[in-house]
Amino acid sequence: MSLCDVCILGAGPRGLSALSTLRYPLAVLNEDESKQAKSRSRRICKGSGAGGSKQRVHRNCQSEGDPKIAVVDREGWLFEWETRFALMNIGLLRSPAVANPDIANGDWAQVEFARKHDRMDELEEWAQSPSFHSLQGASEGLLHIPSNALVLDFCRHLVDTLPHDLVCGMQNP
């Protein structure tokens, strides 16, 4: 793998938010562009032999002239986050749908993803007070709590649409 312009350490939700922030102008893809980006993605697995270093590089359609961004993580996108949530049997997040890593598409991105994929039932209302219902966006799901499965699928979709190289693995001493 050649040098990169930016290196993001960690492939969790914060790393995804950083990638989205850096790729803001490129993140707004229509459905056809998203399919095209996925088809151009490729995976490269390589080992370095005697040194014991193994890494996987996932290239997701970085165009010439754009800043080259590498995301480095031991296991890959959302692995640790997904594993911990499964171990703790967490079905719902505590953060509302407005708190999502898609910087380009803003507060409504996760709600729109749920609506597009007929998954609005995975956004649960978290407050019953009348003052809550008067908040802008509350009745449309913006302040509802998303399911863990919805967030993971939303994040995977975002990963697939943002150009980057994912470098996974670890160096053995």
LOFITOR-536062 format. One record per residue (C-alpha): residue number from 1; z, y, x. Coordinates in nm, 2 decimals. Example, Ala and Ser with C-alpha at 12.3 -4.5 7.8 and 13.67 -1.06 7.14 Angstrom:
! LOFITOR-536062
i=1	Z=0.78	Y=-0.45	X=1.23
i=2	Z=0.71	Y=-0.11	X=1.37
***
This chain:
! LOFITOR-536062
i=1	Z=0.00	Y=0.00	X=0.00
i=2	Z=-0.09	Y=0.34	X=0.13
i=3	Z=0.15	Y=0.64	X=0.14
i=4	Z=0.24	Y=0.81	X=-0.18
i=5	Z=0.29	Y=1.18	X=-0.27
i=6	Z=0.60	Y=1.10	X=-0.48
i=7	Z=0.84	Y=0.81	X=-0.47
i=8	Z=1.07	Y=0.74	X=-0.77
i=9	Z=1.36	Y=0.51	X=-0.69
i=10	Z=1.46	Y=0.30	X=-0.99
i=11	Z=1.25	Y=0.17	X=-1.28
i=12	Z=1.50	Y=0.23	X=-1.56
i=13	Z=1.48	Y=0.49	X=-1.84
i=14	Z=1.56	Y=0.77	X=-1.60
i=15	Z=1.29	Y=0.67	X=-1.36
i=16	Z=1.05	Y=0.65	X=-1.66
i=17	Z=1.15	Y=0.99	X=-1.76
i=18	Z=1.08	Y=1.12	X=-1.41
i=19	Z=0.74	Y=0.95	X=-1.41
i=20	Z=0.66	Y=1.10	X=-1.75
i=21	Z=0.76	Y=1.45	X=-1.63
i=22	Z=0.54	Y=1.42	X=-1.32
i=23	Z=0.25	Y=1.28	X=-1.52
i=24	Z=0.28	Y=1.52	X=-1.81
i=25	Z=-0.08	Y=1.63	X=-1.83
i=26	Z=-0.21	Y=1.27	X=-1.79
i=27	Z=0.04	Y=1.12	X=-2.04
i=28	Z=-0.14	Y=1.23	X=-2.35
i=29	Z=-0.38	Y=0.94	X=-2.41
i=30	Z=-0.54	Y=0.84	X=-2.73
i=31	Z=-0.55	Y=0.47	X=-2.83
i=32	Z=-0.89	Y=0.40	X=-2.66
i=33	Z=-0.78	Y=0.57	X=-2.34
i=34	Z=-0.46	Y=0.37	X=-2.34
i=35	Z=-0.66	Y=0.04	X=-2.38
i=36	Z=-0.89	Y=0.15	X=-2.09
i=37	Z=-0.59	Y=0.23	X=-1.87
i=38	Z=-0.44	Y=-0.11	X=-1.94
i=39	Z=-0.77	Y=-0.28	X=-1.85
i=40	Z=-0.79	Y=-0.10	X=-1.52
i=41	Z=-0.43	Y=-0.20	X=-1.42
i=42	Z=-0.40	Y=-0.48	X=-1.17
i=43	Z=-0.13	Y=-0.67	X=-1.01
i=44	Z=-0.12	Y=-0.75	X=-0.64
i=45	Z=0.14	Y=-1.00	X=-0.50
i=46	Z=0.19	Y=-1.03	X=-0.13
i=47	Z=0.44	Y=-1.17	X=0.12
i=48	Z=0.47	Y=-1.06	X=0.48
i=49	Z=0.54	Y=-1.40	X=0.63
i=50	Z=0.80	Y=-1.43	X=0.91
i=51	Z=0.99	Y=-1.11	X=0.82
i=52	Z=1.08	Y=-1.25	X=0.48
i=53	Z=0.98	Y=-0.94	X=0.29
i=54	Z=0.81	Y=-1.00	X=-0.04
i=55	Z=0.69	Y=-0.73	X=-0.28
i=56	Z=0.47	Y=-0.70	X=-0.58
i=57	Z=0.26	Y=-0.39	X=-0.63
i=58	Z=0.14	Y=-0.30	X=-0.98
i=59	Z=-0.13	Y=-0.03	X=-0.98
i=60	Z=-0.17	Y=0.15	X=-1.30
i=61	Z=-0.50	Y=0.36	X=-1.29
i=62	Z=-0.41	Y=0.64	X=-1.05
i=63	Z=-0.72	Y=0.86	X=-1.03
i=64	Z=-0.84	Y=1.02	X=-0.71
i=65	Z=-0.72	Y=1.37	X=-0.67
i=66	Z=-0.40	Y=1.31	X=-0.88
i=67	Z=-0.07	Y=1.29	X=-0.70
i=68	Z=0.00	Y=0.93	X=-0.60
i=69	Z=0.33	Y=0.82	X=-0.75
i=70	Z=0.51	Y=0.50	X=-0.65
i=71	Z=0.81	Y=0.37	X=-0.85
i=72	Z=1.03	Y=0.14	X=-0.64
i=73	Z=1.27	Y=-0.11	X=-0.79
i=74	Z=1.41	Y=-0.45	X=-0.70
i=75	Z=1.31	Y=-0.62	X=-1.02
i=76	Z=1.06	Y=-0.39	X=-1.21
i=77	Z=1.05	Y=-0.18	X=-1.52
i=78	Z=1.36	Y=-0.19	X=-1.73
i=79	Z=1.47	Y=-0.53	X=-1.60
i=80	Z=1.83	Y=-0.44	X=-1.53
i=81	Z=1.86	Y=-0.22	X=-1.84
i=82	Z=1.73	Y=-0.50	X=-2.06
i=83	Z=1.94	Y=-0.76	X=-1.90
i=84	Z=2.26	Y=-0.56	X=-1.94
i=85	Z=2.19	Y=-0.48	X=-2.30
i=86	Z=2.13	Y=-0.85	X=-2.37
i=87	Z=2.45	Y=-0.96	X=-2.19
i=88	Z=2.65	Y=-0.71	X=-2.39
i=89	Z=2.47	Y=-0.79	X=-2.71
i=90	Z=2.38	Y=-0.43	X=-2.78
i=91	Z=2.15	Y=-0.40	X=-3.08
i=92	Z=2.15	Y=-0.03	X=-3.13
i=93	Z=2.15	Y=0.26	X=-2.88
i=94	Z=2.41	Y=0.53	X=-2.91
i=95	Z=2.15	Y=0.80	X=-2.84
i=96	Z=1.93	Y=0.93	X=-3.12
i=97	Z=1.55	Y=0.88	X=-3.12
i=98	Z=1.51	Y=1.24	X=-3.00
i=99	Z=1.65	Y=1.13	X=-2.66
i=100	Z=1.35	Y=0.95	X=-2.52
i=101	Z=1.17	Y=0.94	X=-2.18
i=102	Z=0.83	Y=1.06	X=-2.31
i=103	Z=0.83	Y=1.42	X=-2.18
i=104	Z=0.46	Y=1.48	X=-2.27
i=105	Z=0.49	Y=1.39	X=-2.64
i=106	Z=0.83	Y=1.54	X=-2.69
i=107	Z=1.11	Y=1.47	X=-2.93
i=108	Z=0.90	Y=1.29	X=-3.19
i=109	Z=0.74	Y=1.04	X=-2.96
i=110	Z=0.97	Y=0.75	X=-3.03
i=111	Z=0.97	Y=0.82	X=-3.41
i=112	Z=0.59	Y=0.84	X=-3.41
i=113	Z=0.58	Y=0.51	X=-3.22
i=114	Z=0.81	Y=0.35	X=-3.48
i=115	Z=0.60	Y=0.49	X=-3.76
i=116	Z=0.27	Y=0.38	X=-3.61
i=117	Z=0.39	Y=0.02	X=-3.56
i=118	Z=0.56	Y=0.00	X=-3.90
i=119	Z=0.91	Y=-0.02	X=-3.75
i=120	Z=1.09	Y=0.28	X=-3.91
i=121	Z=1.35	Y=0.03	X=-4.04
i=122	Z=1.47	Y=0.01	X=-3.67
i=123	Z=1.59	Y=0.37	X=-3.68
i=124	Z=1.93	Y=0.37	X=-3.84
i=125	Z=2.11	Y=0.68	X=-3.98
i=126	Z=2.43	Y=0.75	X=-3.79
i=127	Z=2.60	Y=1.01	X=-3.99
i=128	Z=2.66	Y=1.05	X=-4.36
i=129	Z=2.79	Y=1.41	X=-4.38
i=130	Z=2.58	Y=1.66	X=-4.58
i=131	Z=2.57	Y=1.89	X=-4.27
i=132	Z=2.39	Y=1.62	X=-4.08
i=133	Z=2.12	Y=1.59	X=-4.34
i=134	Z=2.05	Y=1.97	X=-4.32
i=135	Z=1.96	Y=1.94	X=-3.95
i=136	Z=1.59	Y=1.98	X=-3.88
i=137	Z=1.42	Y=1.64	X=-3.84
i=138	Z=1.72	Y=1.44	X=-3.96
i=139	Z=1.56	Y=1.30	X=-4.27
i=140	Z=1.24	Y=1.20	X=-4.08
i=141	Z=1.43	Y=0.98	X=-3.82
i=142	Z=1.46	Y=1.22	X=-3.53
i=143	Z=1.84	Y=1.19	X=-3.52
i=144	Z=1.85	Y=0.83	X=-3.62
i=145	Z=1.97	Y=0.56	X=-3.38
i=146	Z=1.69	Y=0.33	X=-3.26
i=147	Z=1.72	Y=-0.05	X=-3.21
i=148	Z=1.73	Y=-0.18	X=-2.85
i=149	Z=1.40	Y=-0.37	X=-2.92
i=150	Z=1.23	Y=-0.06	X=-3.05
i=151	Z=1.33	Y=0.14	X=-2.74
i=152	Z=1.22	Y=-0.13	X=-2.50
i=153	Z=0.88	Y=-0.16	X=-2.67
i=154	Z=0.84	Y=0.21	X=-2.67
i=155	Z=0.93	Y=0.23	X=-2.30
i=156	Z=0.69	Y=-0.05	X=-2.22
i=157	Z=0.41	Y=0.13	X=-2.40
i=158	Z=0.49	Y=0.45	X=-2.20
i=159	Z=0.49	Y=0.25	X=-1.87
i=160	Z=0.14	Y=0.12	X=-1.96
i=161	Z=0.00	Y=0.47	X=-2.02
i=162	Z=0.14	Y=0.65	X=-1.72
i=163	Z=-0.06	Y=0.61	X=-1.39
i=164	Z=0.16	Y=0.49	X=-1.10
i=165	Z=0.22	Y=0.21	X=-0.85
i=166	Z=0.52	Y=-0.01	X=-0.91
i=167	Z=0.66	Y=-0.17	X=-0.60
i=168	Z=0.90	Y=-0.45	X=-0.66
i=169	Z=1.10	Y=-0.67	X=-0.42
i=170	Z=1.35	Y=-0.64	X=-0.14
i=171	Z=1.35	Y=-0.65	X=0.23
i=172	Z=1.55	Y=-0.94	X=0.38
i=173	Z=1.76	Y=-0.85	X=0.68
***
